[in-house]
Amino acid sequence: MKFSPLVSLVGLIVAVMSNQVLAATNATNAADNNFAASCSRIGLSDGHILTATCGDGHGNNVASSTDLNFCIANAGGNLRCQVNGNYLASCGGCSLQGTFLQCSCGGVSGEASVDTNGCIGNAGGQLVCQP
């Protein structure tokens, strides 16, 4: 069986387009797991509201915020990423150093810290907790 040049050309176009879609999807997922790669003006308000200006994937920048109390937990004096973590029940005096949240947590001397970059993602310009 012999294929016409048109059939071969269509097959090639479909293969190239599929690879481009896959590459774009992988690039978007990589950014989602590392909000600081696609956000700027990162800050902390009231000791628990993470704020940033984030790219929405369509060339726009969006002001966004999320409550870290819903994304981070205090586990025996160690802050860690956890959805519905409620770290504020036992921690206070929190500040942000780069992407690291630092807090004083009850029963532990010194400060506990966690890199919010591992806890927070950028979903279309919105800061979200990562499971």
N, C-alpha and C positions, 0 to 999 in steps of 0.2 A: 504494500500500500504506500502510495506516495502522497506527502502533504504538500499543499500549495504554499508558496512563500507568505501569503496573507495569514494562514493558520499559524505558521511558525512565528510570525511577527506578533500576532495577538498573544500567543503563549509567552513570548519573551516579555511583552509589556505587562502581563498579569504577574509574572514572576518578579519583575523589578518593583512593581507597585506593592506587592505583598511584603517584600523585604523592606521597603521604605516605611510602610505602616508599622511593621514589627520594630524597626529601629526607633521610630518616634515614640512608640509605646514604651519601650525600654528606657528611653531618655526621660520620659515623663515620670515613670515609676521611680527612677533613681532620684529625681528631684523631690518626689513626694516623701522619701525617707530621710531627707536632709534639708529641712526648711531653710536653713541659713544659706544654702546655695542659691536659692531663688527669692530670698527676702532681704531687705535692708532696714535700717532704722529700728533695729531690734531693741526692745526695752521692757521694763517691768513696772507695772503700775499697782499700787496698793499691796505690794509684796507677793502678788499671786496672779496678776493678769499680764500675760505675755502679749506684747504689742509688736507689730511689724508692718512694713509695707512690702507686699508680696506680688510677684508676677502671677498673672492668671493663666498663662500658657497661650494667650492670644495677643500678646504685646502690650497689655495694660498692667498698671500697678494698682493694687487695691490695699486700702488700710484694713488691717485685720487684727483680731485679738482672740485669745482663748484663756479660759480659767485653768491655770496649772493644777489647781486642787483636784480637778477631774482627771488629771493625767499622771500624777506623781504620788507615790506613797512613801511613808516613813516606815522602814522595816528595821526595827531595833537600832535606830540611830543612823541608818543608811538610807539615803533617798534613792528611789528607783522608779523606773517607768512602770506605771500600772494604771489602767483605766479605772476611774472612780477611786483613786488612791487616797484622797482626803488627808494629805500630809499636814494641812493646817490644824488638824486636831491636836497635834503634838509638836509642831514646829512654828517658829516665828522669826522675826528679824531677818527676813529673806531679802537677798539682793541678787542681781544678775551681773556676772563677770563674763563678758563675751556671750557665749551660749550656756554657761554653767550657772545653775541656780544654787546659791549657797544659803543655808539656813542654820539657825541654832535649834536643835531638836531636844526635847526633854529627856533627861537622864543620860545625856552623852556630853562629855567635855569636848570643846572645839566645835567646828562647823561641819555639817554634812553637806555634800554637794552631788549634783547629777548634771550631766550634759543634756540639756533640753533638746538638742539636735537628734538624740536617739528616741525621744518621746513624742516629738511634734513633727507633723508633716504639713506640706503645703498642698492642698487640694483645690486647684482652680483659683488660687489667691486667698483661700481661707485656711487659717491655722487650725489643725485638727489633731486630736490625740491619736497616736499610733499604738496599736495593740502590742 
